[in-house]
Amino acid sequence: MSAKRKINDYFSKQSKQIDEPQLSPNKIQITEKIPEYHDQIESMPHVNDIGIFVNRDLTDDEKYSALTKVWVPLATYKFPLCSINEKRGLKFQFKWLLEFNWLAYSEKNQGAYCKHCVVFAKTGGVGSQPLRKLVYEAFNAWKKALEVFRKHSTCVYHVTSVVKSDQFLNIFTKKQPSIIAAICEDRKVQIQENRKKLVPIIECIILCGRQEIALRGHNDSGKMCVNEELSNDGNFRAILRYRAKGDQFLKLYLENNQRYKYIGAKIQNEIIAACGDIIQKKIVEKINAAECFSILADETTDVSNKEQLTLCVRYIDDQNNLCEDFLKYVNIDSLTGASLSSAILNGLTSCGVQCDFLFGQGYDGASNMSGKCRGVQAIICEKYPHALYVHCAAHSLNLAVSTASNIKPIRNCLGILEKMYTFFNTPKRSSVILSEIDGCDFEPKVKSLKRLCATRWVQRYDAVNDFVELFPFVVAALEIISEWNDSSATDASILLKAFDSEFLISLQVIKNLFSYGLLLCKQLQSEQIDLMEAVCLAENTVLALKDIRSNTDEEFKQIFVKSEEMAAIININLSVKRIAKRQTNRANPFTDSMNNATCEMVIEVYYRTTIFVPYVDHFIGQLEARFLAHKNIFKGMYFLYFIYSCIIE
């Protein structure tokens, strides 16, 4: 069997231009706007572009990155045409990188450099002249490229720089000690002792981070005594103190009179930041090794009222496991498509992610994210054509439920639940519910009302379910509060009157249908799910709802019985509101079950026709419409899944 192909093998750019059909003048004007916003992207150079290290005093980490992790373009990379080479049409050739292992191409400066000379060469020009091309200046005279490259390989300063590079890498990677460490034995001892002091401190901070424990307490400064705990000085110090009781070296270090102990708040934050950099570096290495990833981004406002963009990635690791990892937060000042696309690409580049491997985008459905002309997905797709945009499936479900819930009885019912939570969200009133629960033989699973989630509509199922369970205690509490001699009594009386037939039946309908959406929502938010599985789950949910729609009599009968049980708690009978032949603000159906002479209708049929059936129809219609776009993505891609199924079999 032939070698297993990677997913990006199926997404190759077409070399031939495809004749596009004639468009109308309006559409031509729209499509011409895309490059305009694409040109506004202020892209950062690749994180290890050789041009970043030119003519600078480099740290040891930067030298190591320039020598071993310098950015190398892909074999399919389209090198730009420089102005001096326009007449001949000459470009940089990828094969030169394979022939000269010291050569590095800079996308930032659009030229070639010698990575060894950039780091170590300072002098050595002909006639004591300063070094220029391939060292301090980018070389782009491609007509003489091979001649210049071969001549540079024999230069004395180049050979010296290569030797210095080998020596530096051996020392930096601990293959041999540095000159100072080799000469001074006391320095080796001091280094080992300092590491022995820092290791337990770092391990305690990592322990607090893994267990999600806050580090600092009321007072975490001053001298530290291992055997005595004078005050609550935080979890970090408590754990470090407990460890020092079994570590005599650490105990002596913490209790001596030395000024710097490396346990202060500033050092803790620096260690946490270093741990974050190490974790991010490992994630980026996995992403670049996968050579195929998708970006997930969403903007939100934090407690300090700063707009932040969350960057996450999905990829397949070397163990064929689907991974979804958080990368970083990016502060943004503008919510336009051009600004957000620049923030996403620059955020990926700053982390070291190779954007050439970007094959997917996942955002919400806002116009600045999903717009076909000015949206983030359009601008990024213009630069990276393989980056296919997919609307977040969980967000699509949320929009479907939100739009379907605009039916007046459903909307009114949810509004009353929100008012109920607000009313009982005070210690004085909530204590009345608790006292009613304590005085009852039946103990519910919950003891307080939940607020309806403002953004995730499906998550409102928990609030609805808790209200149904606490309904007898809520009614009893409202009756008690209605007898008070303050303004709360009026509000309680109004809320009691809101418990009419329409509210009770709408409440049971919401609980029933939200339960189907909740299960789908949890599945869509799982890490291992893919788009095809998400579409299949949505189709299964639609089939289940259509089965309910085809058996409305039996399904609604159960809902109606539960509503009658709730009506018995407040001593009312389910009834139909007044019906007139001309009614514009209320459902007013006329069916065969109505007696036109007396205008009396069977109650169950009325509410099934005005609430249950319309809500189910809206729910099904919204799910089919929202997830149809996801299903259309697979057009032309079924061949991939056919090959995959054949391989599995």
C-alpha positions in Angstrom: 0.0 0.0 0.0 1.3 3.5 -0.8 2.4 5.8 1.9 -0.3 7.5 3.9 -1.1 11.0 2.5 -1.5 14.0 4.7 -4.6 16.2 4.7 -2.9 19.1 3.1 -2.0 16.9 0.1 -5.6 17.2 -1.0 -5.5 21.1 -1.0 -3.1 22.0 -3.7 -3.4 25.4 -5.5 -4.4 25.3 -9.1 -1.6 26.4 -11.4 -3.9 27.2 -14.3 -6.3 30.1 -14.2 -10.0 29.1 -14.4 -12.2 31.2 -16.7 -14.8 32.8 -14.4 -18.3 33.5 -15.6 -19.4 37.0 -16.4 -20.6 38.8 -13.4 -23.0 41.7 -13.1 -21.5 45.2 -12.5 -22.6 45.2 -8.9 -20.8 42.0 -8.1 -17.7 43.2 -9.9 -17.6 46.2 -7.6 -18.0 44.1 -4.5 -15.2 41.6 -5.4 -12.8 44.4 -6.2 -13.0 45.6 -2.6 -11.3 42.5 -1.3 -7.7 43.4 -2.2 -8.3 46.8 -0.9 -8.8 45.5 2.7 -6.2 42.8 2.1 -3.6 45.4 1.5 -4.4 47.0 4.9 -3.1 44.0 6.8 0.0 44.9 8.7 1.6 41.5 8.7 4.5 40.8 11.0 7.6 39.0 9.6 8.0 35.3 10.6 9.1 35.0 14.1 12.5 33.6 13.1 13.0 35.5 9.8 16.7 36.0 9.4 16.1 39.7 8.6 15.1 40.2 12.3 18.6 39.3 13.5 20.6 41.6 11.1 22.8 44.3 12.6 21.8 43.7 16.2 23.4 42.8 19.5 21.9 39.3 19.9 21.3 37.4 23.1 22.3 33.7 23.4 18.7 32.6 22.8 18.5 34.8 19.7 21.8 33.4 18.4 20.5 29.9 18.9 17.2 30.7 17.1 19.1 32.3 14.2 21.4 29.3 13.7 18.9 26.4 14.3 15.4 27.7 14.0 15.6 30.3 11.2 12.5 30.5 9.0 12.7 28.4 5.8 10.1 28.9 3.1 8.2 25.9 1.8 9.0 24.4 -1.5 5.7 25.8 -2.9 6.5 29.3 -1.6 6.1 32.0 -4.3 9.2 34.2 -4.0 8.5 37.9 -4.8 10.0 39.7 -7.8 12.3 42.5 -6.8 12.4 45.8 -8.7 16.0 45.3 -9.8 15.1 42.0 -11.4 11.8 43.0 -13.1 13.4 43.2 -16.6 14.8 39.7 -16.5 12.0 38.3 -14.3 14.5 36.5 -11.9 13.5 35.3 -8.5 15.1 33.5 -5.6 15.3 29.7 -6.2 14.4 27.3 -3.5 17.1 24.8 -4.6 19.8 27.3 -3.5 18.7 26.6 0.1 19.4 23.0 -0.4 22.7 23.5 -2.1 24.1 26.0 0.5 23.2 25.0 4.0 24.3 28.3 5.4 21.9 30.3 3.2 18.7 31.9 4.6 16.0 33.8 2.8 14.4 36.9 4.5 10.8 37.5 3.6 11.0 40.8 5.6 13.9 42.2 3.5 13.2 40.1 0.3 16.8 38.9 0.1 19.3 36.3 1.1 21.7 36.2 4.1 24.4 34.0 5.6 23.0 33.0 9.0 26.5 32.3 10.4 27.9 35.6 9.3 24.8 37.5 10.5 25.4 36.2 14.0 29.2 36.3 14.3 30.9 38.2 11.4 31.9 41.7 12.3 34.9 42.5 10.1 36.7 40.8 7.2 35.8 42.8 4.1 38.2 43.2 1.2 40.7 46.0 2.0 39.3 46.4 5.5 36.0 47.5 4.0 32.8 46.9 6.1 30.8 43.8 5.3 27.6 44.4 3.3 25.9 41.8 1.2 24.8 38.6 2.9 25.8 40.0 6.3 24.4 43.5 6.9 22.5 43.9 3.7 20.2 41.5 1.8 21.5 40.1 -1.4 19.0 40.1 -4.2 21.1 40.3 -7.4 19.9 36.9 -8.5 21.7 37.0 -11.9 25.0 36.6 -10.0 23.6 34.4 -7.2 25.6 31.2 -7.7 28.8 33.1 -8.3 28.4 35.2 -5.2 27.3 32.2 -3.0 30.3 30.0 -4.0 32.7 32.9 -3.5 31.2 33.6 -0.1 31.7 30.0 1.0 35.5 30.4 0.7 35.8 33.7 2.5 37.9 33.6 5.7 35.4 35.5 7.8 32.7 33.0 6.7 34.8 30.0 7.6 35.6 31.6 11.0 31.9 32.3 11.6 31.0 28.7 10.9 33.6 27.5 13.4 32.2 30.0 16.0 28.7 28.8 15.3 29.7 25.2 16.0 31.4 26.1 19.2 28.5 28.2 20.4 26.0 25.5 19.7 28.0 22.9 21.6 28.2 25.2 24.6 24.6 26.3 24.4 23.3 22.8 24.2 25.5 21.7 27.1 27.5 19.3 24.9 30.7 21.0 26.3 31.2 23.5 29.2 31.8 27.1 28.6 35.4 28.5 28.9 34.6 30.2 32.2 33.0 27.1 33.7 35.9 24.9 32.5 38.5 27.2 34.1 36.6 28.0 37.4 35.5 25.0 39.4 33.9 27.2 42.0 31.5 28.6 39.4 30.2 25.1 38.6 29.6 24.5 42.3 27.8 27.9 42.6 25.6 27.1 39.6 24.6 23.7 41.0 23.8 25.2 44.4 21.6 28.0 42.9 19.7 25.5 40.9 19.2 23.4 44.0 17.6 26.4 45.7 15.4 27.3 42.7 14.0 23.9 41.8 11.7 23.4 44.9 10.5 27.0 44.5 9.6 26.4 40.8 8.0 23.0 41.6 5.7 24.6 44.3 4.6 27.2 41.8 3.9 24.6 39.2 1.9 22.5 41.7 -0.3 25.5 42.6 -0.8 26.1 38.9 -1.8 22.5 38.1 -4.2 22.4 41.0 -5.6 25.9 40.2 -4.6 27.1 43.7 -4.1 30.8 44.4 -0.5 31.5 45.3 -0.6 34.6 47.6 -2.6 35.3 50.8 -3.1 38.3 53.0 0.6 38.9 53.7 3.2 37.1 51.6 6.3 39.2 52.3 8.9 39.3 55.1 11.0 36.7 56.7 9.9 33.1 56.4 10.0 30.7 59.4 9.6 27.0 58.6 8.4 25.9 62.0 6.0 28.8 62.8 3.2 30.2 60.7 2.5 33.6 62.1 -0.3 34.6 59.6 -2.0 33.5 56.4 0.8 34.2 54.0 -0.7 32.3 51.0 -0.7 28.8 49.6 2.7 29.0 48.0 4.5 29.8 51.2 2.5 27.2 53.1 3.4 24.5 50.6 7.0 25.6 50.5 7.1 25.6 54.3 5.7 22.1 54.4 8.3 20.9 51.9 11.1 22.5 53.8 10.3 20.4 56.9 11.6 17.4 55.1 14.4 19.2 53.2 17.2 20.4 55.5 19.0 22.3 52.7 15.8 24.2 51.7 15.1 24.9 55.4 18.5 26.5 56.0 18.2 28.5 52.8 14.7 29.9 53.7 15.7 30.8 57.3 19.1 32.4 56.7 19.6 36.2 56.7 20.3 36.4 53.0 18.4 39.2 51.4 17.3 37.6 48.1 15.3 34.3 48.5 13.5 34.3 45.1 10.1 33.8 46.6 8.6 37.2 46.2 5.6 38.1 44.1 7.7 39.5 41.2 9.7 36.3 41.0 6.6 34.2 41.1 5.1 36.1 38.2 8.3 35.7 36.2 8.4 32.0 36.8 4.7 31.7 35.8 5.4 33.7 32.6 8.4 31.4 31.8 6.2 28.3 32.3 3.7 29.8 29.9 6.4 30.5 27.3 7.6 26.9 27.6 4.1 25.5 27.2 3.3 27.7 24.2 6.7 26.7 22.6 5.8 23.0 22.9 2.3 23.6 21.4 3.8 25.6 18.5 6.3 22.8 17.8 3.4 20.3 17.6 1.4 22.6 15.3 4.3 23.2 12.9 5.1 19.5 12.9 1.5 18.7 12.0 1.8 21.0 8.9 -2.0 21.5 8.9 -4.1 23.5 11.5 -7.2 25.5 11.9 -7.5 28.8 13.8 -10.4 29.5 16.2 -10.9 33.1 17.3 -13.4 35.1 19.2 -13.4 38.5 20.7 -14.6 39.4 24.2 -14.4 42.2 26.8 -12.7 41.5 30.1 -13.6 42.9 33.5 -11.3 45.9 32.9 -13.4 46.8 29.8 -10.5 45.8 27.4 -11.3 44.1 24.1 -9.4 40.9 23.8 -9.1 38.3 21.0 -8.8 34.7 22.0 -6.6 32.5 19.7 -7.0 28.7 19.7 -5.8 26.1 17.2 -7.0 22.7 16.2 -4.5 20.2 14.7 -3.6 16.5 14.5 -0.5 15.5 16.5 2.0 12.8 15.6 -0.1 10.3 17.5 -3.1 11.0 15.2 -5.0 12.6 18.1 -7.2 15.7 17.5 -5.9 18.5 19.7 -7.4 21.8 20.5 -5.1 24.2 22.4 -5.2 27.8 23.6 -2.4 30.0 22.3 -2.7 33.5 23.7 -4.9 36.6 24.2 -4.4 39.5 21.8 -5.4 43.1 22.8 -7.4 44.8 20.0 -8.4 48.4 19.5 -10.7 48.1 16.5 -13.3 45.5 15.5 -13.1 45.9 11.8 -12.3 43.0 9.6 -8.9 44.3 8.5 -7.9 45.1 12.1 -9.0 41.7 13.4 -7.4 39.8 10.6 -4.1 41.6 11.2 -4.4 40.7 14.9 -4.9 37.0 14.2 -2.1 36.7 11.7 0.3 38.7 13.7 -0.6 36.8 16.9 0.1 33.5 15.2 3.4 34.8 13.8 4.5 36.1 17.2 4.0 32.7 18.6 6.1 31.1 15.9 3.3 29.3 14.1 3.9 28.8 10.3 0.8 30.4 8.7 1.6 28.6 5.5 0.0 25.6 7.1 -3.3 27.4 7.8 -6.1 25.3 6.3 -9.2 26.3 8.3 -10.9 29.2 10.1 -13.6 29.0 12.8 -15.4 32.2 14.0 -18.9 33.3 14.9 -21.4 34.7 12.3 -20.8 38.4 12.9 -20.4 40.4 9.8 -16.9 41.6 10.7 -15.8 37.9 11.0 -17.8 36.1 8.3 -18.3 38.8 5.7 -17.6 37.7 2.2 -15.9 41.0 1.2 -14.7 42.8 4.3 -14.8 40.0 6.9 -11.9 38.4 8.6 -12.4 35.1 6.8 -12.4 36.8 3.4 -9.2 38.8 4.1 -7.3 35.8 5.5 -8.5 33.6 2.7 -7.2 36.1 0.2 -3.7 35.7 1.6 -4.0 32.0 2.4 -6.5 30.5 -0.1 -6.6 27.1 1.6 -8.0 28.5 4.8 -11.6 27.3 4.6 -14.1 29.2 6.8 -16.6 27.3 8.9 -19.2 29.0 11.1 -18.9 27.8 14.7 -21.5 24.9 15.0 -22.3 25.6 18.6 -22.9 29.3 17.8 -25.2 28.2 14.9 -27.2 26.1 17.3 -27.4 29.1 19.7 -28.7 31.3 16.9 -31.2 28.6 15.9 -32.7 28.3 19.4 -32.7 32.1 19.9 -34.6 32.8 16.7 -37.1 30.0 17.2 -37.9 31.3 20.7 -39.2 34.6 19.3 -42.8 33.1 19.4 -44.7 35.4 21.7 -45.8 32.8 24.4 -42.3 31.4 24.6 -40.7 34.8 24.7 -43.1 35.9 27.5 -42.5 32.8 29.5 -38.7 33.3 29.4 -39.2 36.9 30.4 -41.2 35.9 33.5 -38.5 33.4 34.5 -35.9 36.2 34.3 -38.2 38.5 36.4 -38.6 35.6 38.9 -34.8 35.2 39.3 -34.4 39.0 39.8 -37.1 39.1 42.4 -35.7 36.3 44.5 -32.0 37.4 44.1 -32.0 39.1 47.5 -31.1 37.5 50.9 -34.5 38.4 52.5 -36.6 36.9 49.7 -34.5 33.9 49.0 -34.6 32.9 52.7 -38.3 32.5 52.3 -37.8 29.8 49.7 -35.2 28.1 51.8 -37.5 28.1 54.8 -40.3 26.5 52.7 -37.8 23.8 51.5 -36.7 23.1 55.1 -40.3 22.7 56.2 -41.1 20.2 53.5 -40.6 16.4 53.5 -39.4 16.5 49.9 -35.9 17.8 49.4 -35.2 19.1 45.9 -31.8 18.8 44.2 -31.4 22.6 44.0 -32.4 25.3 46.5 -32.1 28.5 44.5 -33.2 29.8 41.1 -30.7 30.2 38.3 -30.4 33.1 35.9 -31.1 32.6 32.2 -27.8 32.6 30.4 -27.6 35.8 28.3 -25.6 34.3 25.4 -26.0 30.5 25.4 -29.7 29.9 24.9 -29.4 26.2 25.2 -27.9 26.5 28.6 -31.2 28.1 29.8 -32.4 24.5 30.1 -30.9 24.3 33.6 -32.7 27.5 34.7 -36.0 26.2 33.3 -35.5 22.8 34.8 -34.7 24.2 38.3 -37.7 26.5 38.2 -40.0 23.5 37.4 -38.5 21.6 40.3 -38.8 24.5 42.8 -42.3 25.6 41.5 -44.3 24.5 44.6 -41.8 26.3 46.9 -41.7 29.4 44.7 -45.6 29.6 44.8 -45.6 29.3 48.6 -42.9 31.9 48.9 -44.7 34.4 46.7 -47.9 33.9 48.7 -46.0 34.7 51.9 -44.3 37.7 50.5 -47.5 39.1 49.1 -48.7 39.6 52.6 -45.8 41.8 53.6 -46.3 45.5 54.2 -43.8 46.8 51.6 -43.3 47.1 47.9 -42.3 43.4 47.7 -45.9 42.4 48.3 -47.1 44.2 45.1 -44.4 42.6 43.0 -45.1 39.1 44.5 -48.8 39.5 43.7 -48.1 40.5 40.1 -45.8 37.5 39.7 -48.4 35.1 41.1 -50.9 36.4 38.5 -48.4 35.7 35.8 -48.8 32.0 36.4 -51.6 31.5 34.0 -52.4 28.6 31.6 -50.3 30.0 28.7 -47.2 30.3 31.0 -47.5 26.8 32.5 -47.8 25.1 29.1 -45.1 27.3 27.5 -42.8 26.3 30.4 -43.2 22.6 29.8 -42.8 23.0 26.0 -39.5 24.9 26.6 -38.2 22.3 29.0 -39.1 19.5 26.5 -37.5 21.0 23.4 -34.5 22.6 25.2 -33.5 19.1 26.4 -32.9 18.1 22.7 -30.8 21.2 22.1 -28.8 20.7 25.3 -27.6 17.3 24.3 -26.6 18.5 20.9 -24.8 21.6 22.3 -22.6 19.5 24.7 -21.6 17.2 21.8 -20.7 20.2 19.5 -18.4 21.6 22.2 -16.5 18.4 22.7 -12.8 18.6 21.6 -12.7 15.4 19.5 -15.7 16.2 17.2 -15.2 17.1 13.6 -17.4 19.0 11.1 -19.0 15.9 9.5 -19.9 14.4 12.9 -21.4 17.8 13.9 -23.6 17.8 10.8 -24.7 14.2 11.4 -25.6 15.0 15.0 -27.6 18.0 13.9 -29.4 15.9 11.3 -30.2 13.3 14.0 -31.6 16.0 16.2 -33.8 17.3 13.4 -35.0 13.7 12.7 -36.0 13.4 16.4 -37.8 16.7 16.3 -39.6 15.7 13.1 -40.7 12.5 14.8 -42.2 14.6 17.6 -43.9 16.8 15.0 -45.5 13.7 13.3 -46.8 12.5 16.7 -47.9 15.9 18.2 -51.0 14.5 19.7 -49.2 11.9 21.9 -46.2 14.2 22.7 -48.3 17.2 23.7 -50.6 15.0 25.7 -47.7 14.3 28.1 -46.8 18.0 28.3 -50.5 18.9 28.9 -50.7 16.5 31.8 -47.6 17.9 33.5 -49.1 21.4 33.0 -52.3 20.3 34.7 -50.2 19.1 37.7 -48.6 22.5 38.0 -51.9 24.2 37.7 -53.3 22.1 40.6 -50.5 23.5 42.8 -51.8 27.1 42.3 -55.5 26.0 42.3 -56.4 27.0 38.8 -57.8 25.2 35.8 -56.2 25.4 32.4 -58.3 27.6 30.2 -58.2 29.4 26.9 -58.0 33.2 26.8 -60.8 35.1 25.3 -61.2 34.5 21.6 -62.6 36.9 19.0 -63.2 36.5 15.3 -60.8 39.4 14.7 -57.7 39.1 16.9 -54.3 40.5 15.9 -52.2 40.4 19.1 -53.0 36.9 20.2 -53.2 33.5 18.5 -56.8 33.0 17.3 -57.1 29.6 15.5 -60.4 28.2 14.3 -60.5 24.5 14.0 -63.1 21.7 13.7 -63.0 21.3 17.5 -64.4 24.8 18.0 -68.1 25.4 18.5 -68.7 28.6 16.4 -71.8 29.3 18.3 -70.3 29.4 21.8 -66.6 30.0 20.7 -65.5 27.3 23.0 -62.5 25.2 22.0 -60.9 22.2 23.4 -58.1 23.6 25.6 -55.5 21.0 24.7 -56.1 21.5 21.0 -55.8 25.2 21.3 -52.5 25.3 23.1 -51.1 22.5 20.8 -52.0 24.6 17.8 -50.8 28.0 19.1 -47.7 27.1 21.1 -46.3 23.5 20.6 -46.7 23.0 16.8 -45.3 26.5 15.8 -42.4 26.2 18.2 -41.4 22.7 16.9 -41.7 23.9 13.3 -39.6 27.0 13.9 -37.0 24.9 15.8 -36.8 22.4 12.9 -36.6 25.1 10.3 -33.9 27.0 12.0 -31.7 23.9 12.5 -32.0 22.9 8.9 -31.3 26.4 7.7 -28.3 27.0 10.0 -26.6 23.7 9.4 -27.3 23.6 5.7 -24.3 25.9 5.2 -22.1 23.4 7.0 -23.4 20.6 4.9 -22.6 22.5 1.7 -19.0 22.6 2.7 -18.7 18.9 2.0 -19.7 19.2 -1.7 -16.8 18.1 -3.7 -15.1 16.6 -0.7 -16.9 13.3 -0.3 -14.2 11.7 -2.3 -11.8 12.3 0.6 -14.1 10.5 3.0 -14.6 7.7 0.6 -10.8 7.1 0.4 -10.6 7.3 4.2 -13.4 4.7 4.7 -11.7 2.4 2.2 -8.4 2.7 4.1 -10.2 1.9 7.4 -11.9 -1.1 5.9 
